[in-house]
Amino acid sequence: MKKLSILVFIAVVSIALIYTLVRYIAVDRFSFAVALNFLLMACVLTFTETLKSQFKSSYFNEKAWEKRGKAYKSFGIDFYRKLLVWLGWEKLNKQAKPVKKNNEALTYLLYKTKQDELGHLIIMFIVFGFTVFVAIKYGIVKSLPLLVLNVLLNVYPVLLQRYNRPRIQRALNLSKDK
């Protein structure tokens, strides 16, 4: 019950922060798109860290059409990975989630891919809602910052988690076989 109360509190605070953002920054501005995405990242990270889900859903399993990441490569996931390295994100990420060659580290990394994917999915749908609202109210051109940032900050990270997870699972399976 305590965990549920905390999760509800996080959701209420998140809604209040989004409302404040909407009140003080015009929703059709690039600054709003940036602020919304980073605010949601902080709120959703807090939510998913508190949730501590086991992620048993079959959604997180590799699908037949995803085998070996060919679908993701056709969407340019390799370029996106290189972009993250170039921007320094990969270095920061490795410090927070170091990759070691043991089962415990690989299991944790596998869990984090699911947690990160869930977070980005939640943010993606919220930002998509704002994108549709801005497109209807102010026009498609005014919604482009929301759309572009949503793709770069949420859609591609979801694709990246789905691309990486089977690779981590294979490494985990190989390390268990030894």
Residue, then its C-alpha position, 0 to 999 in steps of 0.5 A: m500500500k505504501k508503494l502504491s501511495i508513493l507511485v500515485f504521489i509521483a504521478v500527481v506531482s508529475i501532472a502538477l509539474i507538467y501543468t506548471l510547464v504548460r502555464y509558463i512556456a508556450v506549448d508550440r515552442f522548441s523550449f517547451a518540447v525540450a523542457l517537457n521531454f526532460l521533465l518527463m524523463a525525471c518524473v518517469l525515472t522516479f516512477t520506474e525506479t519506485l515501481k521495481s517491476q519484474f517485467k515478466s510481460s511477453y512484450f519484452n521478449e524478442k519477436a520473430w520479426e526482430k531476429r538479429g536486429k535487422a528491422y532496427k538496422s533498417f531504421g538506422i539504429d547503428f547510426y543512432r548508436k554512433l551518435l550517442v557515442w559521439l555525443g558522450w552519452e554512451k560514456l555516461n551510460k557506461q558509468a551508471k550501468p557498467v558492463k561486466k562479464n558476469n551473470e549478475a551484471l548482465t542480469y542487471l543490464l537486461y533488467k535496465t533495458k526493460q526499465d528504460e524501454l518502459g520509461h521511454l514508452i510512457i514518455m513517448f505516448i505523453v509527448f505524442g499526445f502533446t504533439v497531436f494537440v499542438a498540431i491540431k491547435y497551432g498547425i503541423v509545423k508548430s508541432l515539429p519540435l515535439l515530433v522530432l524530439n520525441v523520435l530522437l529522445n524516445v522512439y529511438p531509445v525504445l528501438l535501441q533497448r529492443y535491439n540490445r536486449p536479445r544481444i544481452q540475453r544471448a551473452l547471459n545464456l552463454s555465460k550461464d552455459k560455462 
